[in-house]
Amino acid sequence: MVNRDVPDDLQNGGAGKVTLTVSPKFGEGVILIKEVMPPGLTASAPSDGGTLNGGTVTWDLGKVQSERTVSYTVAVAADASDGRFSGEASI
């Protein structure tokens, strides 16, 4: 399971740190995460070896046995509208 935490005070023209917490439910597994930015948001500075490619942040966490948190910084354009984050995680 992956839980996303976006800062409550994130607003247009601002920036903040988004965290993704991975909680393996069935023991050890190789975890891949792909986080796609909604329009008007720009990601930077992914933690733990995450890579940026356009509007997508990707992590290959390898074998994960216990809870792990990764993060990135997101900047919001002054004219951005509400949007949904999309992404996927696989084991």
Secondary structure, DSSP 8 states (H G I E B T S, - for coil): -EEEE--TT--TT-EEEEEEEE--SSS-EEEEEEEE--TTEEEE--STT-EEETTEEEEEEEEE-S-EEEEEEEEE-TT------EEEEE-
